[in-house]
Amino acid sequence: MTLVEVQSTIDSLKPPAITSETIDVGVLTKGKPTLGMALTSLLLQEDVQLRIHIVDTAARPVVSRDDVRFALRLASDRHVQCSYEYTGESDLAFSTGKARLVRILDGSHLCFMDDDVVVPSRALRCLLETARQHGTYGYISPLCTNSASFPGARPGISPGSLIYQDALVRRVLLEYYETTVDVLDRRRSSQKVWETAFLTALFDELQRPKIRQRDLVIYHLDYHEPPCCIDEEPTVIARSTALARELAAKVRTQDGLLLDPARPRRRPIDEPRQPRRRWARRALRMLSWVR
């Protein structure tokens, strides 16, 4: 299959109507050998409608590889909308690539999938079913094996998480990716931020549920990748958290929406909650006693 035939295959896919049940999947790749497996696991998802967009930041277009060409052919056979664009190498490849994914994928359910992660055949369907139960949510995270963990007591958002993207979240994500330098970008900067820390803090700030779906396991295939090690990690996490608060407040102020400072931060769904005190009822009882 030539590159012309690959493009013809992509162009021949008639995009289905995007609905509230559609999951937008963004794949940012720099050409890892695992990309073909990752795409195939997405294309074999059952009972769910997907729209997949691939942004390629490798030195050479990945569609020159057989595994990727065959995966795109599989997308055609399974009638899955799968688009591709090549942007090439850049010292801001991660941030600009993510911004491009957000601009293309504007649906309510957004999933950033790494090019070295594979998922079971009903994984995205399970995430969607959980999303239905919660309406507006922050993110729903599967358990990703062999993945870098968030430091501290609470885990952060994991690869393959489902994000609820409304207009507010979309604007925050675009501003974040278009104006920052991530730790995964090659560009030197004294103000680097970390996407994982930013997204985790963002949904804390927006007071939206963060759901950990521990019974859904996905797999990180790069077993040779070293543990996540970030220079001045506490400082980067603090900077990312502060930026999440700043952008959330900025966008909500522009929309005339203010966060309720008295409202407690939401706990992840799988953490036990303390019983609520019925303050109003007690106040009424005391009022009647005074009378």
C-alpha positions as CSV (number, residue, x, y, z in Angstrom):
1,M,0.0,0.0,0.0
2,T,1.5,3.3,-1.1
3,L,1.2,6.7,0.7
4,V,-1.3,7.8,-1.9
5,E,-3.4,4.7,-1.3
6,V,-3.3,5.4,2.5
7,Q,-4.6,8.9,1.9
8,S,-7.3,7.6,-0.4
9,T,-8.3,5.1,2.3
10,I,-8.5,7.9,4.9
11,D,-10.4,10.2,2.6
12,S,-12.9,7.4,1.7
13,L,-14.1,7.1,5.3
14,K,-17.4,8.9,5.5
15,P,-17.6,10.5,8.9
16,P,-20.7,9.4,10.8
17,A,-22.8,11.9,12.7
18,I,-21.1,12.9,16.0
19,T,-23.5,12.3,18.9
20,S,-23.4,12.6,22.7
21,E,-22.4,9.0,22.7
22,T,-19.3,9.5,20.5
23,I,-15.8,9.3,22.1
24,D,-13.1,11.5,20.5
25,V,-9.7,9.8,20.8
26,G,-6.6,11.8,20.2
27,V,-3.3,10.0,19.6
28,L,-0.1,12.0,19.7
29,T,2.8,10.0,18.3
30,K,6.5,10.5,17.8
31,G,6.8,7.2,16.0
32,K,7.1,4.6,18.8
33,P,7.2,0.9,17.5
34,T,4.1,0.2,19.6
35,L,1.9,2.6,17.6
36,G,0.4,0.0,15.3
37,M,-0.7,-2.2,18.3
38,A,-2.1,0.8,20.1
39,L,-4.2,1.8,17.0
40,T,-5.4,-1.8,16.5
41,S,-6.6,-2.0,20.0
42,L,-8.6,1.2,19.5
43,L,-10.1,0.1,16.2
44,L,-11.3,-3.2,17.7
45,Q,-13.4,-1.5,20.4
46,E,-16.9,-3.0,20.7
47,D,-20.3,-1.3,21.0
48,V,-19.0,2.3,20.9
49,Q,-18.7,5.0,18.3
50,L,-15.2,6.5,18.0
51,R,-13.7,9.4,16.2
52,I,-9.9,9.0,16.1
53,H,-7.4,11.7,15.1
54,I,-3.6,11.1,14.9
55,V,-1.0,13.8,15.1
56,D,2.4,12.6,13.9
57,T,5.5,14.5,15.3
58,A,8.1,11.9,14.2
59,A,11.1,12.7,12.0
60,R,9.6,10.6,9.2
61,P,5.8,10.1,8.7
62,V,4.6,7.0,10.4
63,V,2.3,6.1,7.6
64,S,5.4,4.9,5.7
65,R,5.3,1.9,8.1
66,D,3.4,-1.2,7.3
67,D,1.8,-1.6,10.8
68,V,0.3,1.9,10.6
69,R,-0.9,1.6,7.0
70,F,-2.5,-1.7,7.9
71,A,-4.2,-0.2,10.9
72,L,-5.6,2.6,8.8
73,R,-6.9,0.0,6.4
74,L,-8.5,-1.8,9.3
75,A,-10.2,1.5,10.2
76,S,-11.8,1.6,6.8
77,D,-13.0,-2.1,7.1
78,R,-14.6,-1.4,10.5
79,H,-16.1,2.0,9.4
80,V,-14.3,3.9,12.1
81,Q,-13.6,7.5,11.4
82,C,-9.8,7.8,11.7
83,S,-7.9,10.9,10.5
84,Y,-4.2,11.6,10.3
85,E,-1.9,14.6,10.0
86,Y,1.8,15.0,9.9
87,T,3.4,18.0,11.7
88,G,7.0,16.8,12.0
89,E,9.6,17.4,14.7
90,S,9.6,20.5,16.8
91,D,10.9,21.6,20.2
92,L,7.3,22.1,21.2
93,A,6.0,19.0,19.6
94,F,4.1,17.8,22.6
95,S,2.2,21.0,23.4
96,T,1.5,22.0,19.8
97,G,0.4,18.4,19.0
98,K,-2.0,18.3,22.0
99,A,-3.4,21.7,21.0
100,R,-4.0,20.4,17.5
101,L,-5.9,17.4,18.9
102,V,-8.1,19.6,21.0
103,R,-8.9,21.9,18.0
104,I,-9.9,18.9,15.9
105,L,-11.8,16.9,18.6
106,D,-14.6,19.0,20.0
107,G,-16.9,16.3,21.3
108,S,-18.2,16.0,24.9
109,H,-16.1,12.9,25.7
110,L,-12.4,13.3,25.0
111,C,-9.7,10.6,25.4
112,F,-6.0,11.3,25.0
113,M,-4.4,7.9,24.2
114,D,-0.7,7.3,24.3
115,D,1.0,5.6,21.3
116,D,2.3,2.9,23.6
117,V,-0.9,1.9,25.5
118,V,-3.3,-0.9,24.5
119,V,-6.9,-1.3,25.9
120,P,-9.3,-4.3,26.1
121,S,-12.0,-4.5,23.5
122,R,-14.8,-3.0,25.7
123,A,-12.6,-0.5,27.6
124,L,-14.0,2.6,26.0
125,R,-17.6,1.3,26.2
126,C,-17.1,0.8,30.0
127,L,-15.8,4.3,30.4
128,L,-18.8,5.7,28.5
129,E,-21.2,3.7,30.6
130,T,-19.7,5.2,33.7
131,A,-19.9,8.7,32.2
132,R,-23.6,8.2,31.6
133,Q,-24.2,7.6,35.3
134,H,-22.5,10.9,36.3
135,G,-23.6,13.4,33.7
136,T,-21.0,16.2,34.1
137,Y,-17.8,14.7,35.4
138,G,-14.1,15.7,35.4
139,Y,-12.4,12.6,34.3
140,I,-12.8,8.8,34.5
141,S,-9.5,7.0,34.8
142,P,-8.8,3.3,34.2
143,L,-6.0,1.5,36.0
144,C,-3.0,1.7,33.7
145,T,-0.3,-0.8,34.5
146,N,3.4,0.1,34.2
147,S,2.5,3.8,34.1
148,A,4.2,6.6,35.9
149,S,2.4,7.5,39.1
150,F,1.4,10.9,40.5
151,P,3.5,11.7,43.5
152,G,1.8,12.2,46.8
153,A,-1.3,10.6,48.4
154,R,-3.7,10.9,45.5
155,P,-3.1,9.4,42.1
156,G,-3.6,11.8,39.1
157,I,-5.2,11.3,35.8
158,S,-3.9,8.3,33.9
159,P,-3.3,7.6,30.2
160,G,-6.5,6.6,28.5
161,S,-8.8,8.7,30.8
162,L,-12.1,10.0,29.6
163,I,-12.4,13.8,30.0
164,Y,-15.7,15.6,30.0
165,Q,-15.1,18.5,27.5
166,D,-17.6,21.3,27.6
167,A,-16.9,24.8,26.3
168,L,-15.2,25.9,29.5
169,V,-12.8,22.9,29.6
170,R,-12.1,23.2,25.9
171,R,-11.0,26.8,26.3
172,V,-8.8,26.0,29.3
173,L,-7.2,23.2,27.5
174,L,-6.5,25.2,24.4
175,E,-5.0,28.1,26.4
176,Y,-2.9,25.6,28.4
177,Y,-1.4,23.8,25.4
178,E,-0.9,26.9,23.3
179,T,0.8,29.0,25.9
180,T,3.0,26.6,28.0
181,V,6.1,24.5,27.7
182,D,5.5,21.0,29.0
183,V,8.2,18.8,30.6
184,L,7.8,16.5,27.5
185,D,8.8,19.4,25.1
186,R,12.4,19.7,24.2
187,R,12.4,23.5,24.4
188,R,14.3,25.0,27.3
189,S,12.2,27.0,29.8
190,S,12.4,28.0,33.4
191,Q,8.6,27.8,33.6
192,K,7.9,24.2,32.5
193,V,4.7,22.6,33.5
194,W,3.4,19.0,33.6
195,E,0.2,18.0,31.9
196,T,-0.6,15.2,34.4
197,A,-0.4,17.6,37.4
198,F,-2.2,20.3,35.5
199,L,-5.2,18.2,34.5
200,T,-5.5,16.6,38.0
201,A,-5.6,20.1,39.6
202,L,-7.9,21.5,37.0
203,F,-10.8,19.3,37.8
204,D,-10.2,19.8,41.5
205,E,-10.5,23.5,40.8
206,L,-13.7,23.0,38.7
207,Q,-15.1,20.9,41.5
208,R,-16.0,18.1,39.1
209,P,-15.9,14.4,40.0
210,K,-12.7,12.5,39.4
211,I,-13.6,8.8,39.0
212,R,-11.1,5.9,39.3
213,Q,-12.4,2.9,37.5
214,R,-10.1,0.3,39.1
215,D,-11.9,-2.7,37.6
216,L,-10.9,-1.5,34.1
217,V,-7.2,-2.3,33.4
218,I,-5.2,-1.0,30.4
219,Y,-1.6,-1.7,29.6
220,H,1.4,0.5,29.0
221,L,3.7,-1.4,26.6
222,D,6.9,0.5,26.9
223,Y,8.5,-1.7,29.5
224,H,11.9,-0.1,28.9
225,E,10.8,3.4,29.6
226,P,12.4,4.7,32.8
227,P,10.2,5.8,35.7
228,C,9.0,9.4,35.4
229,C,11.7,11.7,36.6
230,I,11.2,15.5,36.4
231,D,13.8,18.1,37.3
232,E,12.7,20.1,40.3
233,E,9.5,18.0,40.4
234,P,7.8,19.6,43.4
235,T,8.3,23.0,41.9
236,V,6.9,21.9,38.5
237,I,3.9,20.3,40.2
238,A,3.2,23.4,42.3
239,R,3.5,25.6,39.1
240,S,1.2,23.3,37.2
241,T,-1.4,23.4,40.0
242,A,-1.2,27.2,40.3
243,L,-1.7,27.5,36.6
244,A,-4.8,25.2,36.6
245,R,-6.3,27.5,39.3
246,E,-5.4,30.6,37.3
247,L,-6.8,29.4,34.0
248,A,-10.0,28.0,35.6
249,A,-10.6,31.3,37.4
250,K,-9.8,33.3,34.2
251,V,-12.2,31.4,32.0
252,R,-15.0,31.3,34.5
253,T,-14.7,35.0,35.2
254,Q,-14.9,35.7,31.5
255,D,-18.1,33.7,31.4
256,G,-19.5,35.4,34.5
257,L,-19.3,32.1,36.5
258,L,-17.6,32.2,39.9
259,L,-16.4,29.3,41.9
260,D,-18.0,28.8,45.2
261,P,-15.0,29.1,47.7
262,A,-17.1,27.6,50.5
263,R,-17.8,24.5,48.5
264,P,-15.4,21.6,49.4
265,R,-13.1,20.0,46.8
266,R,-14.6,16.8,45.5
267,R,-13.0,13.6,46.6
268,P,-12.3,10.9,44.0
269,I,-15.4,8.7,43.7
270,D,-13.8,5.6,45.1
271,E,-12.7,7.3,48.4
272,P,-15.0,7.0,51.4
273,R,-16.9,10.1,52.4
274,Q,-17.6,11.3,55.9
275,P,-21.3,11.4,56.8
276,R,-22.8,14.8,56.3
277,R,-24.0,16.7,59.3
278,R,-27.5,17.9,59.2
279,W,-26.8,21.5,60.3
280,A,-30.0,23.0,59.1
281,R,-32.1,20.5,61.1
282,R,-30.1,21.2,64.2
283,A,-30.4,24.9,63.8
284,L,-34.2,24.7,63.5
285,R,-34.4,22.6,66.7
286,M,-32.3,25.2,68.6
287,L,-34.5,28.0,67.2
288,S,-37.7,26.3,68.5
289,W,-36.0,25.8,71.9
290,V,-35.1,29.4,72.2
291,R,-38.7,30.4,71.4
